[in-house]
Amino acid sequence: MKTAKLSFLLLAGLLLTTFSCEKEQFNKEAYDDLVAYRFLVDSMDKAHDWCLTYSDTVTIVNQSADIYAVEVLTQNPYLSDGAEIASAGICPQNSQIALAYTLPSTQRQAYIAAKRQDGSYLGVVGFTVGTDIVNLNAEAIQTVGTVKSVTSQTFTFLYEGGFPVPGDFDYNDMVLRVSKRIADDASYIDLKVTLEAVGIRIPYAAAIQLADVKYADIEKVEILEGKPMDEDYPLKRMTITSDKTLLKGRHSEAVINLFESAHYVLNHELDEVGSIQTLLYNTAGEREEYSTTAPSVSRTYRIFFKDSQVARNLTFDRIDPFLIQEYNSGLWEIHTYRYKFAEVLKSIYNGKQHLYDNHVSWSLVVPKGDFRYPVEGMSLGTYNSVIGEFFGPYTSFADWIMDHTQALDWYEHPTYTQLLY
């Protein structure tokens, strides 16, 4: 449970402090052994990219006067309630538009939705994922009944705190839901960010790197709800010292400032000495002494772009929420695996990122907005090759870890639902 996790963190911290972060003193073999010992699967695929999604671009050619705008949808909205908008743009007759999108790796079929100028749907055209060009005309468009609900595409981002020290890998130390929707004219993108859970008592802040987007590419960022997630934060900001919503990263990246304290976002209470109260929120209910429940908190960040093409190129794989926490007298960033060693707001590695390169990710990006994450202390899915035993609420997660080309839909198949939130 989390108390044991903290004890282990302290023990491992002594180990890493003894080694120091200097190349001549840091024992990488011992560190890698420590991570391997704590990790969920003892036969990990060393080529693992930790990616459950596929990003591509499709060019849409409009040959119909009835069509004004188009969308890339994950499902056929006439047949399914689960259709999500993966991309969108204005495309009048005799024009074309290139739309970048991100879909689950297992998905082979998607849909182009044709829309009238009043925003109503005219019909859809199915296409195979990876197709370069889709032609829209009256004959190609299909309409069956009425359109069901169409929503913004939403992913779940999960984090294991404590990096570079391994913990219990329940990936519930921070759980974020992120929805993305682009305006038809690509003048802005709405990112709705929901803090769902905090499963660690270590304080941390969080922000979002917009990878490949520069600070200078952004006109402004507005919070549609009016105030930030940590509104009225009562203490001095020590991790993300600025209270501005749009930040400039160390390499001129565009960064969205989410909050200084995750615990404060879910509960504005201070403890008896005036510090932020660090309980575990929405991970264990009454199962643990320091656990409780709290309503999730959402904010919508409307990001205005100077160039519409930059907005259209912002696929989900370029959205990198990361947390920042203190360890060994430094501030460490925990990113999605693609950007594992990015130093967006803080510098810590001094060019020695390779010392921590062990193919393990302290984060997961699940292309499912209602993904059910594990209860406190419960690893997603484990496998021990000595006894040949699988365990956990998602046992096929272990299959994916052992072979990154297999079980790419493990998150759709829970084994024990009672172990999940």
PALO-159337 format. One record per residue (C-alpha): z, y, x; residue in one letter. Coordinates in steps of 0.05 Angstrom, whole numbers, padded with zeros to 5 digits, always signed. Layout:
! residues N
ZYXa...
This chain:
! residues 421
+00000+00000+00000m-00002+00073+00022k+00066+00073+00057t+00043+00016+00101a-00022+00053+00112k+00015+00114+00138l+00057+00070+00185s-00006+00039+00212f-00037+00108+00221l+00023+00129+00263l+00019+00066+00305l-00055+00073+00316a-00046+00147+00331g+00001+00130+00388l-00052+00082+00414l-00107+00134+00412l-00062+00189+00440t-00044+00143+00498t-00118+00133+00512f-00131+00207+00502s-00201+00232+00484c-00225+00237+00556e-00280+00187+00572k-00243+00161+00634e-00180+00147+00593q-00205+00130+00524f-00209+00054+00517n-00269+00046+00472k-00264-00030+00471e-00192-00026+00446a-00212+00026+00394y-00270-00016+00369d-00224-00077+00366d-00175-00036+00325l-00229-00016+00275v-00257-00087+00271a-00187-00115+00258y-00176-00068+00200r-00245-00070+00171f-00262-00110+00108l-00313-00159+00136v-00309-00192+00204d-00384-00204+00210s-00415-00136+00197m-00489-00125+00203d-00495-00081+00266k-00559-00051+00238a-00523-00025+00177h-00545+00044+00152d-00496+00047+00094w-00552+00072+00049c-00559+00050-00024l-00614+00099-00041t-00688+00114-00029y-00718+00183-00024s-00791+00201-00030d-00840+00253-00056t-00890+00245-00113v-00947+00294-00126t-00961+00307-00199i-01029+00331-00221v-01031+00362-00291n-01097+00357-00329q-01069+00375-00399s-01063+00444-00431a-01003+00419-00471d-00960+00408-00409i-00921+00464-00377y-00866+00430-00336a-00851+00360-00310v-00790+00319-00291e-00779+00256-00250v-00733+00212-00293l-00694+00150-00273t-00708+00116-00340q-00754+00121-00399n-00717+00170-00445p-00751+00142-00507y-00721+00073-00493l-00656+00087-00455s-00594+00130-00462d-00586+00129-00386g-00644+00173-00365a-00625+00222-00310e-00667+00279-00282i-00681+00265-00208a-00727+00325-00199s-00765+00378-00239a-00815+00434-00234g-00866+00478-00270i-00936+00449-00269c-00986+00482-00318p-01056+00455-00331q-01102+00447-00270n-01045+00452-00221s-01003+00403-00181q-00933+00400-00155i-00896+00357-00104a-00827+00334-00127l-00777+00302-00080a-00728+00253-00111y-00674+00202-00095t-00665+00136-00131l-00623+00073-00121p-00655+00027-00069s-00663-00028-00120t-00703+00014-00168q-00778+00002-00168r-00800+00040-00231q-00789+00113-00250a-00820+00161-00300y-00854+00228-00302i-00835+00266-00364a-00884+00318-00391a-00853+00380-00425k-00881+00435-00467r-00867+00508-00452q-00811+00509-00504d-00775+00454-00465g-00789+00397-00514s-00815+00330-00488y-00888+00312-00498l-00883+00241-00469g-00875+00201-00405v-00917+00165-00353v-00886+00108-00314g-00899+00101-00239f-00881+00054-00184t-00831+00083-00135v-00869+00103-00072g-00932+00124-00109t-00962+00186-00077d-00999+00217-00136i-00991+00213-00212v-01045+00243-00257n-01022+00270-00324l-01071+00273-00382n-01068+00261-00457a-01089+00188-00450e-01037+00171-00397a-00976+00201-00433i-00936+00152-00475q-00890+00169-00532t-00847+00118-00568v-00800+00144-00621g-00754+00202-00603t-00722+00223-00538v-00651+00198-00528k-00601+00234-00483s-00625+00260-00416v-00573+00282-00365t-00566+00308-00294s-00569+00256-00239q-00499+00239-00215t-00474+00203-00153f-00403+00181-00134t-00378+00198-00064f-00318+00158-00038l-00278+00169+00025y-00229+00133+00069e-00182+00184+00101g-00152+00182+00170g-00215+00182+00213f-00220+00163+00270p-00162+00116+00255v-00178+00059+00206p-00137+00051+00143g-00141+00001+00086d-00213+00018+00068f-00201+00023-00006d-00247+00084-00006y-00206+00121-00057n-00173+00173-00012d-00223+00223-00042m-00268+00207-00100v-00320+00260-00119l-00372+00258-00174r-00431+00303-00158v-00486+00320-00208s-00550+00356-00187k-00599+00392-00231r-00655+00438-00209i-00684+00494-00250a-00757+00484-00271d-00778+00543-00228d-00734+00518-00170a-00700+00585-00164s-00632+00551-00165y-00597+00484-00164i-00534+00469-00202d-00485+00423-00166l-00429+00401-00212k-00372+00374-00169v-00314+00335-00199t-00252+00316-00159l-00233+00250-00191e-00179+00221-00147a-00137+00232-00085v-00111+00167-00056g-00076+00190+00007i-00015+00234+00021r-00047+00267+00082i-00069+00338+00065p-00143+00354+00070y-00195+00406+00052a-00267+00394+00031a-00335+00426+00032a-00409+00406+00023i-00461+00411+00077q-00531+00423+00050l-00567+00386+00106a-00632+00418+00131d-00616+00481+00090v-00597+00542+00130k-00547+00595+00109y-00605+00645+00110a-00643+00602+00059d-00591+00617+00005i-00592+00681-00035e-00523+00670-00065k-00477+00618-00097v-00441+00629-00163e-00386+00586-00193i-00405+00581-00267l-00333+00570-00288e-00314+00635-00253g-00260+00611-00205k-00258+00560-00147p-00228+00491-00153m-00165+00514-00117d-00159+00579-00155e-00096+00620-00139d-00081+00578-00077y-00011+00603-00058p-00008+00590+00017l-00046+00614+00078k-00112+00577+00087r-00106+00538+00152m-00164+00489+00149t-00221+00527+00116i-00195+00596+00131t-00247+00633+00088s-00242+00637+00013d-00317+00652+00006k-00357+00601-00034t-00418+00602+00013l-00402+00590+00086l-00444+00591+00149k-00437+00527+00190g-00431+00523+00265r-00506+00511+00270h-00525+00560+00214s-00522+00507+00160e-00510+00526+00088a-00440+00501+00068v-00407+00503-00001i-00332+00514+00004n-00297+00467-00046l-00223+00472-00033f-00168+00481+00018e-00123+00427-00011s-00145+00367-00053a-00074+00355-00077h-00067+00427-00101y-00132+00421-00141v-00103+00364-00183l-00032+00390-00186n-00011+00463-00173h+00061+00442-00161e+00097+00457-00095l+00152+00413-00067d+00224+00434-00054e+00207+00468+00012v+00148+00507-00016g+00092+00461+00011s+00036+00430-00029i+00061+00368-00064q+00022+00308-00036t+00024+00253-00087l-00029+00200-00100l-00071+00220-00160y-00111+00173-00205n-00110+00113-00159t-00051+00070-00179a-00017+00098-00242g+00054+00070-00244e+00041+00017-00190r+00071+00058-00134e+00128+00107-00125e+00086+00166-00104y+00029+00154-00153s+00013+00193-00216t-00044+00213-00260t-00077+00281-00269a-00138+00308-00304p-00200+00311-00260s-00224+00381-00241v-00297+00404-00242s-00335+00465-00219r-00409+00479-00223t-00440+00515-00163y-00505+00550-00179r-00542+00557-00113i-00598+00609-00113f-00653+00596-00062f-00698+00647-00029k-00754+00595-00025d-00767+00548-00083s-00795+00494-00036q-00729+00490+00001v-00695+00477-00066a-00745+00423-00085r-00735+00388-00018n-00660+00382-00029l-00655+00309-00048t-00588+00275-00058f-00590+00245+00012d-00584+00316+00040r-00521+00331+00000i-00463+00316+00047d-00393+00328+00018p-00342+00321+00073f-00267+00327+00080l-00228+00359+00137i-00160+00335+00159q-00114+00343+00218e-00106+00287+00269y-00079+00287+00339n-00074+00364+00340s-00146+00373+00319g-00185+00381+00254l-00233+00324+00241w-00290+00322+00191e-00304+00259+00151i-00377+00258+00129h-00425+00212+00094t-00452+00160+00144y-00519+00195+00154r-00481+00255+00181y-00421+00217+00209k-00416+00258+00273f-00436+00326+00247a-00391+00382+00267e-00406+00431+00212v-00344+00475+00210l-00301+00444+00265k-00315+00421+00336s-00276+00361+00361i-00319+00312+00400y-00339+00354+00461n-00404+00315+00465g-00369+00247+00463k-00387+00224+00394q-00410+00157+00423h-00338+00137+00435l-00328+00131+00360y-00395+00099+00344d-00376+00031+00315n-00425+00026+00256h-00367+00033+00206v-00369+00087+00153s-00308+00123+00127w-00349+00142+00065s-00393+00111+00012l-00448+00143-00030v-00458+00104-00095v-00517+00123-00139p-00477+00115-00202k-00440+00171-00237g-00388+00127-00271d-00374+00079-00213f-00306+00047-00220r-00268+00053-00154y-00211+00007-00131p-00137+00017-00146v-00092+00038-00089e-00091-00010-00030g-00146-00055-00058m-00206-00061-00011s-00274-00061-00045l-00292-00131-00022g-00271-00173+00038t-00297-00234+00075y-00261-00276+00128n-00309-00321+00165s-00254-00365+00192v-00232-00388+00122i-00298-00371+00088g-00263-00332+00032e-00287-00272-00008f-00238-00227-00044f-00236-00160-00079g-00262-00125-00141p-00333-00125-00113y-00342-00188-00074t-00417-00176-00066s-00398-00113-00026f-00382-00161+00030a-00451-00192+00024d-00481-00123+00033w-00438-00109+00094i-00460-00174+00126m-00534-00159+00112d-00553-00088+00095h-00617-00112+00061t-00579-00155+00011q-00536-00141-00051a-00559-00069-00055l-00534-00066-00127d-00464-00093-00111w-00433-00032-00146y-00462-00056-00212e-00425-00123-00210h-00349-00118-00209p-00312-00184-00199t-00243-00163-00223y-00245-00103-00270t-00169-00100-00274q-00168-00077-00201l-00212-00017-00216l-00204+00054-00242y
